[in-house]
Amino acid sequence: MPSVLGPWAPWLAAVLIAVAACPSQASLFADDDARKAIIELRQRLAQTDQRAQAQSEDLQGLRKALLDLNSQLDQLRAELAASRGAHENLTRELSELQRKQRDLLNVTEERVRRLEPVKVTIDGREITVEPQERRAYDEAVAQLRSGDFTAAAQALSGFLRRWPVSGYAESAQFWLGNSLYGKRDYKEAIAAFRVTAASTDHPRAPEALLAIANCQIEMKDGKAARVTLGELMKAHPNSEAAKAGKERLASLK
């Protein structure tokens, strides 16, 4: 442990040794001078102790400040790590929200497209219909082509009730007539074919007249059939149906 006398310890020791070694010379010093020297030495020692104490306090203060600074740095590091984690979470959440927004937009656009009218070509004519209207017509005709005449007749009748002024209406009437013909419901079939035949510019009008004549023949009404075939050849002389009707008319005579 270092002496409290600090750098004065050797000097004080020398003085004490000298006094002890030469008692006869101690009387040479006046009491006042000795007292002053001791007081001065004590003052210097006190000042040295004060400086040491101050330095010790400064070191303790500095140590405490360093500890506080380290604590603050640790806290800042933790806050920075938390901030980075929160930023990464926000980035992921934003990315997920953007993805959901794109998906929702795509679904919405698809639904809008499904509801928007579309242009289709039917029997050589371009018409504008609703997507649901188009599906209903296609499904009904598919049932007819599969040979399910009853289901086709019901589907086509339902279609015409729901969309009576559809661009498909005249074609739907023609296929309804064919469905009823397949069911051997010739009277109702003739009524359906008449609607299509009445639209003389419709591509199916000649076929509708020929189909009416066929229904009349099945009903054993040759007279009515000949009238219908004559109407066909007069109204659509250059059609394939008129050629077939001419042959059918010849077989009736």
C-alpha positions as CSV (number, residue, x, y, z in Angstrom):
1,M,0.0,0.0,0.0
2,P,1.6,3.4,-1.0
3,S,2.5,5.8,1.8
4,V,0.2,8.8,2.5
5,L,3.3,11.0,2.6
6,G,3.7,10.6,-1.1
7,P,6.9,12.2,-2.5
8,W,7.7,13.8,0.9
9,A,8.2,10.5,2.6
10,P,12.0,10.2,1.8
11,W,12.7,13.8,2.8
12,L,10.8,13.5,6.1
13,A,12.6,10.3,6.9
14,A,15.9,11.9,6.3
15,V,15.1,14.8,8.6
16,L,14.0,12.4,11.4
17,I,17.1,10.3,11.0
18,A,19.3,13.3,11.2
19,V,17.6,14.6,14.3
20,A,17.8,11.2,15.9
21,A,21.4,10.7,14.9
22,C,22.6,14.1,16.1
23,P,20.5,15.1,19.2
24,S,23.1,17.6,20.0
25,Q,22.4,19.5,16.8
26,A,18.6,19.6,17.3
27,S,19.0,22.5,19.6
28,L,20.4,24.5,16.7
29,F,16.8,24.7,15.2
30,A,14.6,27.1,16.8
31,D,11.3,25.8,17.9
32,D,9.4,28.2,15.7
33,D,11.3,27.1,12.6
34,A,10.7,23.5,13.3
35,R,7.0,24.1,14.0
36,K,6.7,26.1,10.7
37,A,8.4,23.3,8.8
38,I,6.1,20.7,10.2
39,I,3.1,22.8,9.5
40,E,4.2,23.4,5.9
41,L,4.9,19.7,5.5
42,R,1.4,18.9,6.9
43,Q,-0.2,21.4,4.5
44,R,1.6,20.0,1.6
45,L,0.6,16.5,2.6
46,A,-3.0,17.6,3.0
47,Q,-2.9,19.2,-0.4
48,T,-1.5,16.1,-1.9
49,D,-4.2,14.0,-0.3
50,Q,-6.8,16.4,-1.5
51,R,-5.5,16.2,-5.1
52,A,-5.4,12.4,-4.8
53,Q,-9.0,12.4,-3.5
54,A,-10.1,14.7,-6.2
55,Q,-8.4,12.5,-8.8
56,S,-10.0,9.5,-7.3
57,E,-13.4,11.2,-7.4
58,D,-12.8,12.2,-11.0
59,L,-11.9,8.7,-11.9
60,Q,-15.0,7.4,-10.2
61,G,-17.1,10.0,-12.0
62,L,-15.5,9.1,-15.3
63,R,-16.1,5.4,-14.6
64,K,-19.7,6.0,-13.8
65,A,-20.1,8.2,-16.9
66,L,-18.6,5.4,-19.0
67,L,-20.9,2.8,-17.4
68,D,-23.9,5.1,-18.1
69,L,-22.7,5.6,-21.7
70,N,-22.4,1.8,-22.2
71,S,-25.9,1.4,-20.8
72,Q,-27.2,4.0,-23.1
73,L,-25.4,2.4,-26.1
74,D,-26.9,-1.0,-25.2
75,Q,-30.3,0.6,-25.0
76,L,-29.8,2.3,-28.4
77,R,-28.7,-1.0,-29.9
78,A,-31.8,-2.7,-28.5
79,E,-34.0,0.0,-29.8
80,L,-32.3,-0.1,-33.2
81,A,-32.7,-3.9,-33.4
82,A,-36.4,-3.5,-32.5
83,S,-36.8,-0.7,-35.0
84,R,-35.2,-2.9,-37.7
85,G,-37.5,-5.8,-36.8
86,A,-40.5,-3.5,-36.9
87,H,-39.4,-2.1,-40.2
88,E,-39.0,-5.6,-41.6
89,N,-42.5,-6.6,-40.3
90,L,-44.0,-3.4,-41.9
91,T,-42.2,-4.2,-45.2
92,R,-43.6,-7.7,-45.2
93,E,-47.1,-6.5,-44.2
94,L,-47.0,-3.9,-46.9
95,S,-45.9,-6.4,-49.5
96,E,-48.7,-8.8,-48.4
97,L,-51.2,-6.0,-48.6
98,Q,-50.0,-5.0,-52.1
99,R,-50.3,-8.7,-53.2
100,K,-53.8,-8.9,-51.8
101,Q,-54.7,-5.7,-53.5
102,R,-53.4,-7.0,-56.9
103,D,-55.4,-10.2,-56.4
104,L,-58.5,-8.4,-55.5
105,L,-58.1,-6.1,-58.5
106,N,-57.6,-9.1,-60.8
107,V,-60.7,-10.8,-59.3
108,T,-62.7,-7.6,-59.7
109,E,-61.6,-7.1,-63.3
110,E,-62.5,-10.7,-64.1
111,R,-66.0,-10.3,-62.6
112,V,-66.5,-7.1,-64.5
113,R,-65.4,-8.9,-67.7
114,R,-67.9,-11.6,-67.0
115,L,-70.7,-9.0,-66.7
116,E,-69.7,-6.9,-69.6
117,P,-71.6,-7.6,-72.9
118,V,-69.6,-9.5,-75.5
119,K,-69.9,-9.8,-79.3
120,V,-70.6,-13.2,-80.7
121,T,-71.4,-14.5,-84.2
122,I,-74.5,-16.7,-84.5
123,D,-75.8,-18.1,-87.7
124,G,-73.6,-15.7,-89.7
125,R,-74.7,-12.6,-87.8
126,E,-72.8,-10.6,-85.2
127,I,-74.7,-9.8,-82.0
128,T,-74.0,-8.4,-78.6
129,V,-75.1,-10.4,-75.6
130,E,-74.5,-10.7,-71.9
131,P,-72.0,-13.4,-70.8
132,Q,-74.6,-15.2,-68.7
133,E,-77.0,-15.0,-71.7
134,R,-74.4,-16.6,-73.9
135,R,-73.7,-19.4,-71.4
136,A,-77.4,-20.2,-71.1
137,Y,-77.8,-20.4,-74.9
138,D,-74.7,-22.6,-75.4
139,E,-75.8,-25.0,-72.7
140,A,-79.3,-25.4,-74.1
141,V,-78.0,-26.1,-77.6
142,A,-75.4,-28.5,-76.2
143,Q,-78.3,-30.5,-74.6
144,L,-80.1,-30.7,-77.9
145,R,-76.9,-31.9,-79.7
146,S,-76.5,-34.6,-77.0
147,G,-80.0,-35.9,-77.9
148,D,-81.7,-34.9,-74.6
149,F,-84.7,-33.2,-76.4
150,T,-86.8,-32.8,-73.3
151,A,-84.0,-31.0,-71.3
152,A,-83.1,-28.9,-74.4
153,A,-86.8,-27.8,-74.9
154,Q,-87.1,-26.8,-71.3
155,A,-83.7,-24.9,-71.4
156,L,-84.6,-23.1,-74.6
157,S,-88.1,-22.2,-73.4
158,G,-86.6,-20.8,-70.2
159,F,-84.0,-18.9,-72.2
160,L,-86.7,-17.2,-74.3
161,R,-88.7,-16.3,-71.3
162,R,-85.7,-14.6,-69.6
163,W,-84.3,-13.0,-72.7
164,P,-87.3,-12.5,-75.1
165,V,-85.6,-9.8,-77.2
166,S,-82.1,-11.5,-77.2
167,G,-80.0,-11.5,-80.3
168,Y,-80.2,-15.3,-79.9
169,A,-84.0,-15.3,-79.9
170,E,-84.7,-16.3,-83.5
171,S,-82.0,-19.0,-83.5
172,A,-83.2,-20.2,-80.1
173,Q,-86.7,-20.5,-81.6
174,F,-85.3,-22.6,-84.4
175,W,-83.5,-25.0,-82.0
176,L,-86.5,-25.1,-79.8
177,G,-88.5,-26.3,-82.8
178,N,-85.9,-29.0,-83.4
179,S,-86.1,-30.1,-79.7
180,L,-89.9,-30.3,-79.9
181,Y,-89.7,-32.2,-83.2
182,G,-87.3,-34.7,-81.5
183,K,-90.0,-35.1,-78.8
184,R,-92.6,-35.7,-81.6
185,D,-94.5,-32.6,-80.4
186,Y,-95.1,-31.4,-84.0
187,K,-97.7,-28.8,-83.3
188,E,-95.6,-26.9,-80.8
189,A,-92.6,-27.4,-83.0
190,I,-94.4,-25.7,-85.9
191,A,-95.2,-22.7,-83.7
192,A,-91.5,-22.4,-82.8
193,F,-90.3,-22.7,-86.4
194,R,-92.8,-20.1,-87.5
195,V,-91.1,-17.4,-85.4
196,T,-87.8,-18.1,-87.2
197,A,-89.4,-18.4,-90.6
198,A,-91.2,-15.1,-90.1
199,S,-87.8,-13.3,-90.1
200,T,-87.2,-13.7,-93.8
201,D,-83.6,-12.4,-93.7
202,H,-82.6,-14.8,-90.9
203,P,-80.1,-17.5,-92.2
204,R,-82.2,-20.2,-90.6
205,A,-85.6,-19.0,-92.2
206,P,-85.4,-21.5,-95.1
207,E,-84.6,-24.4,-92.8
208,A,-87.4,-23.4,-90.5
209,L,-89.9,-23.6,-93.4
210,L,-88.6,-27.0,-94.5
211,A,-88.9,-28.1,-90.9
212,I,-92.5,-26.9,-90.7
213,A,-93.3,-29.0,-93.8
214,N,-91.6,-32.0,-92.2
215,C,-93.8,-31.6,-89.1
216,Q,-96.9,-31.4,-91.3
217,I,-95.9,-34.5,-93.2
218,E,-95.4,-36.3,-89.8
219,M,-98.9,-35.2,-88.9
220,K,-100.2,-36.6,-92.2
221,D,-101.2,-33.2,-93.4
222,G,-99.8,-33.4,-97.0
223,K,-101.9,-30.5,-98.2
224,A,-100.5,-28.1,-95.6
225,A,-97.0,-29.5,-96.3
226,R,-97.3,-28.7,-100.0
227,V,-98.3,-25.1,-99.3
228,T,-95.4,-24.7,-96.9
229,L,-92.9,-26.1,-99.4
230,G,-94.3,-23.8,-102.1
231,E,-93.8,-20.9,-99.8
232,L,-90.2,-22.0,-99.2
233,M,-89.3,-22.2,-102.9
234,K,-90.9,-18.9,-103.5
235,A,-89.3,-17.0,-100.6
236,H,-85.9,-18.7,-100.8
237,P,-85.5,-20.2,-104.3
238,N,-81.7,-20.4,-104.2
239,S,-81.3,-22.0,-100.7
240,E,-80.3,-25.5,-100.0
241,A,-83.5,-25.9,-98.1
242,A,-85.5,-25.0,-101.2
243,K,-83.7,-27.7,-103.2
244,A,-84.5,-30.3,-100.5
245,G,-88.1,-29.0,-100.4
246,K,-88.5,-29.5,-104.1
247,E,-87.5,-33.1,-103.8
248,R,-89.8,-33.5,-100.8
249,L,-92.7,-31.9,-102.8
250,A,-92.1,-34.3,-105.7
251,S,-92.5,-37.2,-103.3
252,L,-95.8,-35.9,-102.0
253,K,-97.5,-36.1,-105.4
